[in-house]
């Protein structure tokens, strides 16, 4: 049975986070607001749950799910070697609208899709999500839309697309969307801007002068 919580009410917010943590532990999906658009999330370390996330969106494994973390320390559990460029970008733009593509630890027992040993990871700038991540740990999170449909900026839009495939909806009001995070790939010899989003290429280049714009 799908549950929805109005997180503008403190008691409902607390109950919603508890319900979301429980749902994630059961391998179910949760819809949550971020600092860009609404996302749909699963336990990053539950392959069946991540597969369910991709299926709910109508998305193939060739488009793996990004991962949200609640702190830089949590990132350290996912990535063995953090490049100096990543340190600089994180220090300037986290929490916020920057996703970094990094090599994940080979020992991790997860399956986010066809990642080629990489992970797209971000620390969002949204207090509700950060509280959820602190309680639940890293989450596989993608925009809460059906593939090729607009990313939702409110909980109602997410529900219209995903419906009962999601166990818990955390309604945090309208988000800042519709622009998604910027994505910088740090797995090669030089940093590459894969997607220009809320952070422009010019702004990112002030921190990483050698940034390549794809």
C-alpha positions as CSV (number, residue, x, y, z in Angstrom):
1,X,0.0,0.0,0.0
2,X,1.4,3.4,-1.1
3,X,1.9,6.0,1.7
4,X,2.3,9.7,1.2
5,X,3.6,12.2,3.8
6,X,3.3,16.0,3.8
7,X,6.8,16.8,5.1
8,X,5.9,20.4,5.7
9,X,4.4,19.1,9.0
10,X,7.2,18.1,11.4
11,X,5.5,15.0,12.8
12,X,4.6,13.8,9.3
13,X,8.2,14.5,8.2
14,X,9.6,12.3,10.9
15,X,7.1,9.6,10.3
16,X,7.8,9.8,6.5
17,X,11.5,9.4,7.0
18,X,10.9,6.4,9.2
19,X,8.5,4.8,6.7
20,X,10.9,5.5,3.8
21,X,13.8,3.9,5.7
22,X,11.6,0.8,6.4
23,X,10.5,0.7,2.7
24,X,14.1,0.8,1.5
25,X,15.0,-2.0,3.8
26,X,12.2,-4.1,2.3
27,X,13.6,-3.4,-1.2
28,X,10.8,-1.0,-2.1
29,X,10.9,2.4,-3.8
30,X,10.7,5.9,-2.3
31,X,9.9,9.2,-4.1
32,X,11.7,12.3,-2.6
33,X,12.3,15.9,-3.4
34,X,15.8,17.1,-4.2
35,X,17.4,20.5,-4.8
36,X,16.7,20.0,-8.6
37,X,13.7,17.8,-9.3
38,X,11.8,14.9,-7.6
39,X,13.7,11.6,-7.5
40,X,12.7,8.0,-7.1
41,X,15.2,6.0,-4.9
42,X,16.1,2.5,-3.9
43,X,18.6,0.9,-1.6
44,X,21.8,1.2,-3.6
45,X,23.1,-2.2,-2.3
46,X,19.9,-4.1,-3.2
47,X,20.2,-5.2,-6.9
48,X,16.6,-6.3,-7.0
49,X,15.4,-2.9,-5.7
50,X,17.6,-1.1,-8.2
51,X,16.2,-3.3,-11.0
52,X,12.7,-2.4,-9.8
53,X,13.6,1.3,-10.0
54,X,14.7,1.0,-13.6
55,X,11.6,-1.0,-14.4
56,X,9.3,1.5,-12.8
57,X,10.8,4.2,-15.0
58,X,10.8,2.1,-18.1
59,X,14.6,2.5,-18.3
60,X,17.1,0.0,-19.5
61,X,20.3,-1.2,-17.7
62,X,22.3,0.8,-20.3
63,X,21.3,3.9,-18.3
64,X,22.4,3.1,-14.8
65,X,21.1,4.9,-11.8
66,X,23.1,7.6,-10.1
67,X,23.7,7.4,-6.3
68,X,23.0,10.1,-3.7
69,X,25.2,10.3,-0.6
70,X,24.6,12.3,2.6
71,X,28.2,13.4,3.2
72,X,31.7,13.3,1.7
73,X,32.6,10.6,4.3
74,X,29.9,8.4,2.8
75,X,31.5,8.9,-0.6
76,X,34.7,7.5,0.8
77,X,33.0,4.2,1.4
78,X,32.1,4.0,-2.3
79,X,35.2,5.3,-4.0
80,X,38.8,4.0,-3.3
81,X,40.8,6.8,-4.8
82,X,39.4,10.4,-4.9
83,X,41.2,12.5,-7.5
84,X,42.5,15.9,-6.5
85,X,40.1,17.4,-9.0
86,X,37.2,15.7,-7.3
87,X,38.3,17.1,-3.9
88,X,38.3,20.6,-5.4
89,X,34.9,20.3,-7.1
90,X,33.4,18.8,-3.9
91,X,34.8,21.5,-1.7
92,X,33.2,24.1,-4.0
93,X,29.9,22.7,-5.1
94,X,28.8,20.1,-2.6
95,X,26.1,19.9,-1.4
96,X,24.6,21.0,-4.6
97,X,23.9,20.4,-8.3
98,X,27.0,18.6,-9.3
99,X,27.2,14.9,-10.1
100,X,30.7,13.3,-10.3
101,X,31.4,10.1,-12.3
102,X,34.1,8.2,-10.4
103,X,35.6,4.7,-10.2
104,X,33.8,2.8,-7.4
105,X,35.4,0.3,-5.1
106,X,35.6,-3.1,-6.9
107,X,34.6,-4.9,-3.7
108,X,31.1,-3.3,-3.6
109,X,28.3,-5.8,-3.9
110,X,25.9,-3.7,-5.9
111,X,24.4,-3.6,-9.4
112,X,23.3,-0.2,-10.6
113,X,23.2,-1.2,-14.3
114,X,25.9,-1.2,-17.0
115,X,28.3,1.2,-15.2
116,X,31.7,-0.2,-16.4
117,X,33.0,0.0,-12.9
118,X,32.0,3.7,-12.4
119,X,29.4,5.5,-10.3
120,X,27.7,8.8,-10.8
121,X,27.4,10.3,-7.3
122,X,26.0,13.5,-5.8
123,X,25.4,15.1,-2.4
124,X,22.1,17.0,-2.8
125,X,21.5,20.3,-1.1
126,X,18.1,19.5,0.5
127,X,17.6,19.0,4.2
128,X,14.9,16.4,3.9
129,X,16.9,14.2,1.6
130,X,20.1,14.6,3.7
131,X,18.2,13.5,6.8
132,X,16.9,10.5,4.8
133,X,20.4,9.6,3.6
134,X,21.8,9.9,7.1
135,X,19.2,7.3,8.2
136,X,19.2,5.0,5.2
137,X,22.7,5.3,3.7
138,X,23.5,5.8,0.0
139,X,20.6,5.5,-2.3
140,X,20.3,4.8,-6.0
141,X,18.2,7.8,-7.2
142,X,17.0,8.8,-10.6
143,X,14.4,11.5,-11.6
144,X,10.9,10.4,-10.7
145,X,9.6,10.3,-14.2
146,X,8.8,7.7,-16.9
147,X,11.5,7.6,-19.5
148,X,11.2,10.5,-22.0
149,X,8.7,12.3,-19.8
150,X,9.5,15.6,-18.1
151,X,11.2,15.4,-14.7
152,X,8.6,16.2,-12.0
153,X,8.9,19.3,-9.9
154,X,6.2,18.3,-7.4
155,X,5.0,15.2,-5.7
156,X,1.7,15.1,-7.6
157,X,3.5,14.9,-11.0
158,X,5.7,12.1,-9.7
159,X,2.7,10.1,-8.4
160,X,0.8,10.5,-11.8
161,X,3.7,8.8,-13.5
162,X,4.9,6.2,-11.0
163,X,1.7,5.5,-8.9
164,X,1.7,2.3,-6.9
165,X,5.1,1.2,-8.1
166,X,6.4,3.4,-5.2
167,X,5.8,2.5,-1.6
168,X,6.4,5.9,0.0
169,X,6.1,9.4,-1.3
170,X,7.8,12.2,0.7
171,X,6.0,15.5,-0.3
172,X,8.4,18.3,0.2
173,X,6.6,20.9,-1.9
174,X,7.7,22.2,-5.2
175,X,11.4,21.9,-6.1
176,X,13.6,24.3,-7.8
177,X,13.7,22.3,-11.1
178,X,13.4,21.7,-14.0
179,X,17.1,21.9,-14.6
180,X,19.0,18.8,-13.5
181,X,22.5,18.5,-12.0
182,X,25.6,19.0,-14.1
183,X,27.7,15.9,-14.6
184,X,31.5,15.8,-14.7
185,X,33.3,12.6,-15.6
186,X,36.6,12.2,-13.7
187,X,37.4,8.6,-14.8
188,X,39.7,9.6,-17.7
189,X,42.9,11.6,-18.2
190,X,41.0,14.9,-18.1
191,X,37.7,16.0,-16.6
192,X,34.8,16.0,-19.0
193,X,31.6,17.9,-18.7
194,X,29.1,15.2,-19.8
195,X,25.9,17.3,-19.1
196,X,25.6,21.0,-18.4
197,X,22.8,21.5,-15.8
198,X,22.4,24.0,-13.0
199,X,26.2,24.6,-13.0
200,X,27.4,26.2,-16.2
201,X,30.6,25.1,-17.9
202,X,32.1,28.5,-17.2
203,X,31.4,28.3,-13.5
204,X,32.9,24.7,-13.3
205,X,35.9,25.8,-15.3
206,X,36.8,28.4,-12.6
207,X,37.6,25.4,-10.4
208,X,38.8,23.0,-13.1
209,X,40.5,25.1,-15.8
210,X,41.2,22.0,-17.9
211,X,37.6,21.0,-18.1
212,X,36.6,19.5,-21.5
213,X,33.1,20.2,-22.7
214,X,31.6,17.3,-24.6
